[in-house]
Amino acid sequence: MKSADMKANRPLSPHLQIYRPIPTMVMSIMHRITGAALYFGTLLLAWWLIALASGAAYFNFVNGFFGSFIGLLILFGYTWALIHHALGGIRHFIWDLGYAFDKDVSTKMAYMTAIGSVSLTVLIWLLVLAL
């Protein structure tokens, strides 16, 4: 059989429209998204540190932005992304050690990552706002 004929008869690889989303798949995707979000959030942290070194006027401007509703929303999202990514990293570390590959256990860990990241973020922000 010719090489061109073999290529034409090969089945297509399934894609996201074929698969039903499962918790471990969603958490894997969220782990990647939060990793990218942390990159951009770290740029904002660098902006704040540069403003701190630049003088009082510019620091007050940047602090004013982060104190606004939009700024607080960004900081809340950054906090969630940081915690979610850290919990996902712990989940991956457990897998690297060779544990929790059972379908039920890995699904429970995915739910715990989602619930834990939201719960810890809210708890941290409640503590910070109470001070």
Secondary structure, DSSP 8 states (H G I E B T S, - for coil): --HHHHHHHS-----TTTS---HHHHHHHHHHHHHHHHHHHHHHHHHHHHHHHH-HHHHHHHHHHHHSHHHHHHHHHHHHHHHHHHHHHHHHHHHHTT---SHHHHHHHHHHHHHHHHHHHHHHHHHHHH-
